[in-house]
Amino acid sequence: MTEPVSTAIGIKLASLVAGFAGGVVSLAFLSNLTRWQAAMAVVVGSLSAAYMTPVAIVYMGWTDRPELQNGTAFVIGLTAMNLIPAIKAAAARWTPKSQQGDGGAK
């Protein structure tokens, strides 16, 4: 049986809550944040976990291990604010030079 929230907006409530908890715990490791930045860290953790947990579960080959879903969501929420800059840097290195900067326009 699917959760009502997952049917309505395409995410699982359990992943959203676990990501929220991870985002809150991440505040213990992030320093010198304003209230706005702290709130955004929790929001980013929650949303990253909600949408990336299914991807991570499939990528890791854990589709037959549903008990790992909430733990995975928590870790994604916990590390989201640190992973996003790393992902952006990797994407910039991977993008061909002709597509960076001015979009290749002359």
C-alpha positions as CSV (number, residue, x, y, z in Angstrom):
1,M,0.0,0.0,0.0
2,T,1.4,3.4,-0.9
3,E,1.4,6.3,1.5
4,P,-1.2,9.1,0.8
5,V,1.5,11.7,0.5
6,S,3.6,9.7,-2.0
7,T,0.5,9.3,-4.1
8,A,-0.4,13.0,-3.9
9,I,3.1,14.6,-4.5
10,G,5.4,11.8,-5.6
11,I,7.5,11.5,-2.5
12,K,7.4,9.2,0.5
13,L,6.6,10.9,3.8
14,A,9.0,8.6,5.7
15,S,11.9,9.8,3.5
16,L,10.9,13.5,4.0
17,V,10.8,13.1,7.7
18,A,14.1,11.1,7.9
19,G,15.7,13.8,5.7
20,F,14.3,16.5,8.0
21,A,15.9,14.8,11.0
22,G,19.2,14.5,9.1
23,G,19.0,18.2,8.2
24,V,18.4,19.1,11.8
25,V,21.3,17.0,13.0
26,S,23.6,18.6,10.3
27,L,23.2,21.9,12.1
28,A,25.4,20.6,14.8
29,F,28.3,20.4,12.3
30,L,27.6,23.6,10.4
31,S,28.9,26.8,12.1
32,N,28.2,30.5,11.7
33,L,24.9,30.1,10.0
34,T,22.2,32.7,10.1
35,R,18.7,31.6,11.0
36,W,17.8,31.7,7.3
37,Q,20.8,29.6,6.3
38,A,20.0,27.1,9.1
39,A,16.4,26.8,7.9
40,M,17.5,26.3,4.3
41,A,20.0,23.6,5.4
42,V,17.0,21.7,6.9
43,V,14.8,22.3,3.9
44,V,17.6,21.2,1.5
45,G,18.2,18.1,3.6
46,S,14.6,17.2,3.6
47,L,13.9,17.7,-0.1
48,S,17.2,16.1,-1.1
49,A,16.3,13.0,0.9
50,A,12.7,13.0,-0.4
51,Y,13.7,13.0,-4.0
52,M,17.2,11.3,-4.0
53,T,16.5,8.4,-1.6
54,P,14.8,6.3,-4.3
55,V,17.7,7.0,-6.7
56,A,20.3,6.1,-4.1
57,I,18.4,2.9,-3.2
58,V,18.4,1.8,-6.9
59,Y,22.0,2.8,-7.4
60,M,23.3,0.9,-4.4
61,G,21.2,-2.2,-5.5
62,W,19.2,-2.2,-2.3
63,T,15.7,-2.4,-4.0
64,D,15.1,-5.7,-2.1
65,R,16.1,-4.1,1.2
66,P,13.2,-1.6,2.2
67,E,14.5,-1.5,5.7
68,L,17.5,0.6,4.5
69,Q,15.3,3.4,3.1
70,N,14.9,5.6,6.2
71,G,18.6,5.3,7.1
72,T,19.6,6.3,3.6
73,A,17.2,9.2,3.7
74,F,18.7,10.3,7.0
75,V,22.2,10.2,5.7
76,I,21.2,12.1,2.5
77,G,19.6,14.8,4.7
78,L,22.6,14.9,7.0
79,T,25.1,15.4,4.2
80,A,23.1,17.3,1.6
81,M,24.6,20.7,2.3
82,N,28.1,19.3,1.9
83,L,27.3,17.1,-1.1
84,I,25.7,19.8,-3.3
85,P,28.9,21.8,-3.7
86,A,30.8,18.6,-4.5
87,I,28.3,17.6,-7.1
88,K,28.4,21.1,-8.7
89,A,32.2,20.9,-8.9
90,A,32.1,17.5,-10.4
91,A,29.5,18.6,-13.0
92,A,31.6,21.6,-13.9
93,R,34.6,19.4,-14.5
94,W,32.5,17.0,-16.5
95,T,30.8,19.6,-18.7
96,P,32.7,20.3,-22.0
97,K,34.5,23.6,-22.0
98,S,32.4,24.8,-25.0
99,Q,29.2,24.6,-22.8
100,Q,30.7,26.6,-19.9
101,G,30.6,30.4,-19.4
102,D,29.0,32.1,-22.3
103,G,27.3,29.0,-23.6
104,G,29.6,28.7,-26.6
105,A,28.3,31.9,-28.2
106,K,30.7,34.1,-30.2
